[in-house]
Amino acid sequence: MVKEEPNLSLQNALANSSSPYLRAHKDNPVAWQEWSDQTIALAKQYQRLIFLSIGYNACHWCHVMERESFSTPEVAEILNKSFIPIKLDRESRPDLDDIYMNYVTATTGSGGWPLNVFLTPDLKPVFGGTYWPGPAPMTNLKQASTHDEPPVSFLDILHKMQDVWSTQREKCLQSSADITNQLRAFAAEGIHSHSNNVQSPGTGASTTEPPEPLELDLLDDALDHFITRYDSVNGGFTASPTAPKFPTPSNLTFLLRIGAAIAQPSTHTRFGFFSPVPGILGQDSCLTAASISMHTLLAMARSALRDHLGYGFHRYSVTPDWNLPHFEKMMCDNAQLLGCYCDAWALGRDPEILGTIYNLVEYFTNPDSPIVRPEGGWYTSEDADSRSSSSSVANGAVDEKREGAYYVWTLKELQTVLGDRDASVVARHFGVKGHGNVPAEHDMHDEFLSQNVLHIQATPSVLAKEFGLAEEEIVRIIKTGRTKLLEHRKTKREQPEVDTKVIASWNGLAIAALAKAANTLATIDKTRARACQEAAEKAAIYIRRTLYDETTGRLSRTPESTTAFVDDYAYLILANIVLYDLTLSQPYLDWAVKLQEYLDEHFVSTTGGYFQAEQSSQQIIRLKPGTDSSLPSPNGTICMNLLYLSSYRLEKQAEYIGRARAVLDAFAVEMIQHPFLYVSLLSGMVMEQVGVKTLVAPMTMRDSQLRRLRGWGRTVVRDLVPSVMICTREGVCRPLKQSDLEDVDEAEEATA
């Protein structure tokens, strides 16, 4: 029997949440609930629509909507009376975030956070969107003229949904069922019948049609796409001059790997694609890939996307020149960028690239870094918003949190902290202007009036000529100025809040990146290399002790959760493989095998590939994540993990290679149609078709010699052999030749 709605009185239930993002909403008048079976049961019992709001702690627009809407009595009254309001941390439940983001993207053409969706009690979506202005708007979103419609407000939407559910419930239920079916069809569109990337709970039908053949020419198609979207002025890739610009580390890694395919032997042994890729793409294409990726990484390192006083990179830029970021810092972004810059150093040996590596290494290893956990591992993110002073009250007025307040400067502040002469040099170096350097059209909240975001505008050699000073003096002024500004920032301003969640998958990415950095820096800076390895191994120990059940083989995504997702397993397996490659410590390889066993038992699809989550009644569909986004494709990562494991574990080689091929088969049609969306799977395709190169080194070989053998698509082990051997999949071994390291085509070698 359905109870009458007045009998339900909800209270805000977020005070004890394990998520800092959810706890930040504990004082809202909205009676927020956490996502749980009990909350969903309430919606069914009282037949209310669920209002699901998904965000994350570092999200600027999530904070804006919280202040504009969720803190107001008008919004709280209608949400508490007529809906079941649920707050969800997307980083804790990526499965639900992806399901409903797919819906919003499919129905509105775009997505983002906060992600707001109205659901029926059986979790089917009815209506959704991202940011909607509230009763206390902080933005200057207005109609362009008196003839235009005013922006739709969140209250308008709430009243409309309340009316629809009250007066047209059956129609609403039918519509949500139709929309859900369309969502399944939309997500499955273009997928080969051999696989099914979207599977409804409880189904698993498959066909026996052969998979589409995958050709290495797809690399050329993907490269062409990136070339057409390459910004030759500012670096990066965009479909529109006005679109936000993201670093996309997976794409940069892919392009660097193509560029390294024709580079020198020392680079080949690091990460370049091997033959026959160079012959298929051609030298000019490989050089172009190297050029556009290096240009992009250097442009980012000089831009305001990078924190030039502290550590790391912000999440993305709203301008094409990278100089107006959204100021949140995501640990996972910076971990991937560390790997990119290590590859770029191997390819180009550029001092600026090396300096960026050092900065990122500090972010992950310095005990003073805000994301470093003393016990091992790393926190999730730093917030975009903070106060411009260390007190919540400044000059008698409330100092509200503002985006980027920790990072921006006025010219007057530089003059006060540095003195006029030094301030003029530092201002010119960092592009600081008296009226500010933020375009007015991008300052929706008037938060950046007279403010400047620091970026490298002029080099010391240019400044030396302009100011008539020795270049050494200019360098000294800049270094001293950076130190003083950083000290002022740390002592006089409120530091951005840190989301102290520990996420298994993101820590896996960081472990893998630091292990790579340890190898990169081993001959350049042994102290930093050692710090990288120690931090990586310390994190691995912490993750295994805290987030792994040795009895069941099951991971937890965070210390507070009991479940994990496909990316947690994929990235942590990768981390263990890279650690084993660095240290040859057997426990890392053994743990990687155990984690893969759990994946194969609980996540694998009968039609190939791996689902995002274990089976659950809370998912209206099961997705297989194949594309690369801000994170590497989990299925692409798994594909490469399986191929590496096939080289290490010969007794399971056939099984591992078979599963890797099944992953590729599952996404074959999409890869053929849109190869640029699947760069990790393309890399897996190369590795599967060419084969992992297994190198067996003598037990007595020094670490420095082993280091020269390591690289992408290679595994290195020690054994009782007189000299280095290279082995095929079939176990046939022969002495290693120099051309094996240089990756020269056999045809070229024969005619040389």
N, C-alpha and C positions, 0 to 999 in steps of 0.2 A: 504494500500500500504506500502510495506517495505521500509524504508528509507535507503540510503546508509550509510555505517559505518562512513565515514569521517565527516559526519554532527554532530556526537556525540563527544563532548569534556567534559569529566568528570573532576571534581575537588574533591579533598579529602574532605569528608563531616563529619568527625568525631570530629571536634573541639568542637562542642556543644553537643556531646553525653552524656547521663546520666551515661554511663558505664565508670569507670576509665580504664578498659582494652581497650575499643575502643578509648578513648581519648589519650591513650599512643601511638596510631598509627596515630595521627593527622598530624605529621610532615613527615610521610613517603611520598616518591614521588609517591607511588601507590595511585591512586584516589579511595580510599576506600569509599564504600557506606554502609549505614546501611540497615538491612533487613526491607523491607517495601513493601506495595502494589505498591508504586510509583517506587521503584527500580526494582521490578519484571516486572512491566509494561514496563520499559526501555528495559529489556532483550527481551521481546516479540516484542516490537516495532522495535528494531534494529537487532533482531534475532541473538543475541550473546549468547555464553555459559556464564553461571555464574560461577565464581570461588569463592566458599564459603570457607572461612577459619574460623574455630571455635576454640576458646581457652578461657583462663581465666587469670585473672591478676596475680595469684600466680604461674602460670605454667612456669617452667624453660625452657623447650624446645620451648615453644611459644616465649619466649624472644630470644632464639638462632636463630630461623628461622626469626624473625623480623629483627635482626641485619645482618644475612647472606644474606637474600633475599629481604625482603620488604623495606629495606633501600637503595637498589642498583638501579642505573638508568637502568641497563639491564633488570631487572625483571619488573620494573615499566613501561618501554616502551611497552613491549609486553602485559602486563596485561591491561594497559590503552587503548591500540589500538585495542585489539582483544577480550577482555572479559569484563564482568561486575563484578568487584571485590567487594565482600561483606565481611565485618568483622562482626563476631557474637560472643557475650559473651554467653558461654554455660550456665552460671548460671542464665542468664536472660531468655533464651529460651531453657529449658531442653527438650521440646518436639521435636524441630528440631534437637538438638544434638543427642537425642536417635534414631530418624529416620535414620539419616545419619551415626551414629556410627554403627547401625545394618547393614547397607549396607557395610561399610568398613570392619567390622568384618567378615561378611558372605563371602565377595569376596577376602579378603587377609589373613584371619585367625587370625588377631590381630587388636587391635585398640589402641587409645590413643590420646593425644593432643600435638601439634595442630592437629586438624582434618581438612583435606583439601579435598574438593570434587568438581568436575566439574559437573554442572547441566545443563540440557536443559532449555530453557525458561519456560517450564511448570513444572520445579522443579524435573524432574526425573534424578537420578544420572547416570553419564556416566563413571566416573573413580574417584578413591579416594585413599587416604593413610594418613599417619601421617607426620612425619618430613621427609623432603627431603633436602639434602645439597644444599646450594646456591652458587652464584658466589664468595662470600667471606667466604669460609668455616672456621669455628672456631674449628671444630672437627678434630680428626686424623683418620677419617674413610677412610681406604685405602684397596685396594685389597690385599689379603693375599700373592699373588705371582704375578710375571709378566704374568702368564698365566690366571689369573682371570680377569673377567670383572670389570672395575672401577664402583664405585657406581653411580647409575642413579641420575642425578642432577635435581633440580627443573626447570632449564632452558630447559633441555632436554625434560622434561614432558610438559612444556608450548609449546614448538615448535611442539611437536607431537600432542597435543590436538588442536593447531591452524590448523595444516595440516589436521587432521581428520575432523574437523568441516567444513573446507573450501572445501575439495575434496570428502568427503564421508558423507555428511550431512544426507541423507535419511537412510543410513545404521546405522549411529550413533543414529538417532531418534528411529529406530526400535530396535536397541540393548538396548537403555535406557528403552524402553517400556517393552522389554523382561526381563531385569534385575529387573525392578520394580515389575513385576508380580512374578518373582522368589523370590524377597525379601518378598513379601506378603506370598507366599507359605512357604518360609523358616521360617518366623516368626510364621506362623500358624501350622507348623508341630508338630504333637503330641498332639494338643489341642483337647479335647473331642468335639464331634459334638454338645453337649448340649450348648457349649459356642463358642465364637470366639474371641480370644484375639487380632486379627488384623482385623480391619474393614475398608474397603474403604469408603471415604466420601460418604454419601448419602445412604449407605446400612445398613441393620440391620437384615438380615435373621437369623432365628433360627430354631432349630428342637425340637422335643418333646421327643427325646431319654433321658432316665434317666441318671443322672450323675454317674460317677464311685464312688463306696463307698470308703470312706477314713477310714483307721484303725489306731489306736494309735501305732501300730507296726512300722509305718513310722518313728517315733522318733528314734527307734533303727537303722533303715537303715541310717538315716542321721548321727547319732552318729558314726556308723561304718566308714562312709566316712571320717569324721574329724579325727578319730583315725588313719586311714591309711595314712593321709597326715600330721600328726602331726610331727613336728621337735622336737624329744626328747632332743636334745642338747640345742637348742636356743629358743624353744617355737615357737608358730605360726604354720601356715599351708601352705604347698606349694606342687605343683605337680612336681616341678623340683628344684634341689639344686641351680640352677643359676637364677631362676625366682625372680623378685622383691617380697618383702613380705609386705603385708598390714595388718593393725590391725584388720580389719573386725569386728567392734563392735557388729553388729547384730548376728554374729556367736558366739562370746564370751558370749553375753547375753543368747543365747539359751543354751549353754553348762553350764553356771552357773545356769540356771534355772533347768536343769536336775540334776546337782550336789546338789542343794538345796532341791531336792525332798525327800532326806533321811536325811537331816540335822536336827538340833535341832529345837524345836518349835519357838524360836525367829527368826530363819531364815525362817522357813515356812511362817510366817506371813508377811515376806517381799516380797518374789518373787518366791519361788519354785513351780514347777509343783505339783499338788495334785493327790490323788488317782483317778484312778488306775495306774497312770504312774509309780510310784516306783515298783509296782509288775510286770508290763510288762517289764520294762528295767532290773530290778534286781539290787541288791545293788552294785555289782562290777562295773557294767556299770555306775551307778550314781557317784560312787567314782572316776572312770576314768575321767568322764566329768569334775568333780570338779578339779581334779588334773591337767589336761592339760590346762584348762582355767586359773587357778591360776598361774601355771608356766609361761604361756604366758604373763599374765599381769605383773608379777614381772620382767620377762626378759625385757619387754618393758620399764618398769619404771627405770631400771638400765642402759638401753642402750642409744646410741646416738640418738635414735628416740625422746627421751625426751630432752627438753632444760633444762640442769642442772643448768644454771645460772638464767634463767628467768622463763617463764610460758609455760606450755602445751607441746604438741607433734607435731612433724613434720608429713608430710602426709604418707610417706612410706619409706622403706629401699630398696636399691638395692643389699644389701648383706644379707645372711641368718642370721647373728648374730645381725641384727638390727643396726649396728654401722656405716653405711654410708647412711644417709637419703637423699632424695630430701627435701630441707629445707623449702618448703612452709608450712605454718601452716593454716589449714582450720578450721574455727570456728565450722562447723558441725561435724567434726571428734572429736574435743575436747569435744563438748557437749555430744556426745554419749559415749565417753570414761569416762566422769565423771559418767554417769549412770552405766557403767560397773564396775568401781572401787567401787562405792557405794554397788553394789551387792556383789562384791568380799569381801568387808569389813564385810558385814553381814554373809558371808559364812565362813570366816577364821579368822577375827579379827587380821590381820597381821599389825604391825605398819608401815611397808613400804607402804602398801596399803593406810593406813590412811594419811600418809604424801603426797602421790600422790593426794589423794582427796583434801587435803588442797591446794596444788599447783594449781590444776585445778579450785578450787573455787576462788582463787585469780585472775586467768586469767579472770574469768567472773564477778568478783565483785569489784576488785581494780580499783579505778578511774584512776590510772596510767597505767593500762593495755591498750595496743594499740587497742584492739578490743572493748573496752567498750565505748558506746555512752553516753555522759553526760545526754541526754534527755531520755534515756532508750533504751534497746535493744543492739544489737551487730553488729559490722561490719563483713564482710564476710571472710577476709583472710589476712595473711601477706605474702609478696613476698618471693621467694627463693633467689633472687639476690639482691645484694647491693654493695656498695663500702667499701673497707677496712678502709677508713678514712672518716672523716666528710666533707672533701673538695673534689671536683671533680678533683683537681690537687694535686698530692702528689710528692714531691721531683722533681718538675719541669716537671713531666710527667702526662698525663691524667690518672686518676685512673678509669679504666673501671669497670662496675658492674660485679661481679662474683658470682656464686652460693655459698651460705653458707659463704660469706665473713664476715658476722656479727657474725657468730657462731664459727669459727675455730681459732686455736691458734698455734703458734710455741712455742717450749720450751724456746727460747730466750725471747719471749714476757712475758711468765710466770716469768722468772727470773728477767726481768726488772720491772715488776709490783709488784712482791711479795718478791723479794730478794731470794738469792740462797737456804737457808735452807727451807723456807716455800714452795718455788717453787718445790723443790725435793719431798716434801710430797704431795703437790697438784697434781703434774704431775703423781706420782705413783697412786694416788687415781683415777684420771680421764684418765689414760691410755695414757698420753702424752709422745711422744718419740722424740728424737733429729732429726731423719730423717722423722718424720711424721708417722701417723698411717692409712693413706688411701692407699689401694692397688693400684699399678700403673695401673693395668688393668681396674680399675674403674674411672681413672682420665683422661677422654677423652680430656679435654681441658687444661690439665696441670695446673689446677687451685689450686690443693691441694699439690703442692710440698712443703715438710717440714711442712705441716699443720696437725693439729690434731683435730678430732671431739671428744668432751668430752663424756665419758661414765664411769660408775662406774666399775673400774677394781679391786680395792682392798678396803676392808672395814676398818674402823678405828681399829678394833681389830687386823687385820693382819698387818696394818701399824705400830701399836704400837710395835709389836715384831720386825719388820724389822728395825725400826729407833731407838729402845731402848728408847722410850718416853712413858709417861703415856697416856692411851687411851683418857682421858679428854683433854690432850694437843693436841693430834692429831685432835680431834673433833673441838677444838678451832681454830687450824690452818686452817682446811678445811672451817669452817664457815667464818672466816676472809678473807680467800683467795677468796671464792665465792663472798663476798661482794665487794672486791677490783676489781676483774675481771669484775663483773657486772657493776660497776661504770665506769671502763675504757671503756667497750663496749658501754655504753650509751653515754659517752661524747666524745670519740675519733673516733667512727665509725659511718658511715651513717646507720641509722635504716632502715630496710626493709620497702618498701612502703606498705601501708595498703589499701586494696580495701574497700572503704567506702560504697559500696552498703549495703542496709539492705534488706535481703530476708526473706519473711514471713515464709516460711517452716523451714529454718534453725533457725530462732529465736524461732519457735515453739519447735524444738528439745532442744534448750538451756533452754527454760522456763521449759519444762518437767524435764530436768536433774537437774536443780537447785531446783525445788520443791522436787524431790526425795532426793537430797543432804540435803535439809532443814530437812526432816524427819529423814534421817540417822544421822545427826549431833546433833539432838535436845537434846540428853542426853549426848553428848560428849563435844560439844563446842557450847554453846547457842549463842555466839556472831556471829560465822560463820554461824550457822543455820539461825539466823535472817537476816544476810546479803544475804544469798541465797534466802530466801523468798521475801525480799524487792526487790531484783534485778529481780526476776521472775515476781512479780506483777507489777513492774514499766514497764517492757518490755511489758507485756500484755496490760497495759493501753496505751502505745505508739502505739502498733500495731493496737489496736482497733480504736484509734483516727486517725491514719495516713493511714492505709491500708485497712480499712473496711468501706463499705457503708451501713449505718444502714437502709436505705430505701430499697435497692435492696437485701441486704444480701450478696453482692459480695465482694470478696477480691481482692486486687492488690498485685502482687508478690513483687514489690518494690514501693517506694513512687513515682517514675517517670512513672510507667507502669499503664495500665488500665485493665490488665488481670492477672489471677493467674492460677495455675495448680493443679493437683490432690494432689501433695505432700504438697502444701501450706495449703490446707484444711485439709488433713489427719493429719499432724503434729500439726497444730494449734488446731484442735479438741482434739487431745491427750493432748496438753498442758493445755487446759481448764479443761479436766477431771482430770488431775493430780493436778491442782491447786484447784479444788473443793474438791478433796479427802484430800488435805492438810488443807484447810481453812474452808470447808463447807459453802463457800460464794456462794449464789444462782446465782448471775449474771454469774459466770463462767460456770455453768451447762447450764444456759439458752443460753449463746452464743454458746456453743458446739452444742446444739440442732439446733440452727439457721444455723450454718455452715453446719451441716449434711443435713439439708433440702435443702440447695443450691446444695450440691453435688448430692443429690438424684434427683434433678430436671434437672441438667445440665450436669452431668458427668456419670451417671449410664448407663450401657448397658442393652439392652433388653435381652441379653443372660447371664447376671450375671457379676458382677465386675464393675469396674469404669475405664473410659478412662483417659488418661493422661491429655487431654486438651478438652476444649469445641470444638464443630464443627467449622472447619475453612477450607477455600479453600487453605490455605498455607501448609496444611499437605497432603502428597501423601498417607499416611495411618494413621489410628488412633490406637495407641498402648495402651494396658492395662499393666501397669508395675506391674509385680507379683514377680519377683525375688528380693532378697536382694543383694545389692551391697555395695558401700561405704555408702549408705543411706538405711534405712529400707524400705522394700517393702511398697509402698503406699497402695496397696490393702490389704496386711497383717495388716497394721496399722488400716485401715478402718474397717476391719473385727472385730478386737478386740474393736475398739471404739464403734461399733454398739452393741456389746454384753454388754459392760459396760453401754451404754445408755439404753439398754433394762431392766437393773436392776433398773435404776433410774426412768425411765418413763414407769410405768406399763401400762398406757393407749396406748402406742405405742409398747409394748413389742413384740407382734407377728410380727409387721412390721419390727422392727429392727432385730429380730432373723432370719426372713425370708431373709432379705437382706444379713445378714452375711453368711447364708447358701448358698445363691446364689453366693457370692464371692468364697467360697470354692469349689462349684460345677464348677465354671468357670475355675479353675486351677487344677481340680482334677487329670487329666491324667498326667500333668507335675509334680505335687507333688508326684505322685506314681512313675514316672520314675526317677526323680532327686530330691528327698526330701531335700537334702542338699542345694539346691538353693532357697528353700522356707521356711526358718526357721521361719519367722514371720507368714506366713500362717499356719505352723505347730502349732505354739503357739495358733493361732486363732482356729485351729481344736480342740485342747485340751479344750480350754475354751468353745467352742460351744457344744462339746459332754458331758463334765462333768457339765457344767453350772456355771455361775457366782454365787458366794456365797454372798448373800445379808445379811448384818448384821445391825440390828437396835439397836441403843444404847440409853439409857436414856438421857433425856435432860440435866441432871445434871452431866453426866460423864465428868471427867476432860480430857484435851487434852492428857496428858501423858498416860491415860488409853486407849483413842481412838487410839493412835499411835500403840499400841500392836495389834489392830484388823486389821490394814491396811495391804494390800499386793496385789500381782498380782492375778488377778482373783477374787478379793473381792471388794465389795462396802460397804461403811459405811455411815449410815445416823443417825441423831438423831430424836427421836419421843417420844411420851408419852407412854413409856413402863417401867415396874418396873425393868427389868434386860435386859441384852443383849439377843436379839433374832436372830436366823438364819432362813431365809425364802427361800423357793423354788421358782422356776419360776411360779408355780401355785398360789403363795401367801400364802401357808401354812407355818406358823411360829411356832417355838418351842424354848424353852430356849437353849442358847448356852452351849454345853458341852466342857470340856477341850480337849477331843479327836477331836473336830472340829478344834481347833487351831493346834493341833499336827498333824492332817491329818492322823490319823491311819485308816487303812482299817477296815471296820466293821467286816470282818471275823477274822482278827487278834485280834480285841478287844473282840470278843465273846470267843475266845480260851485263852485269857490272864488270 
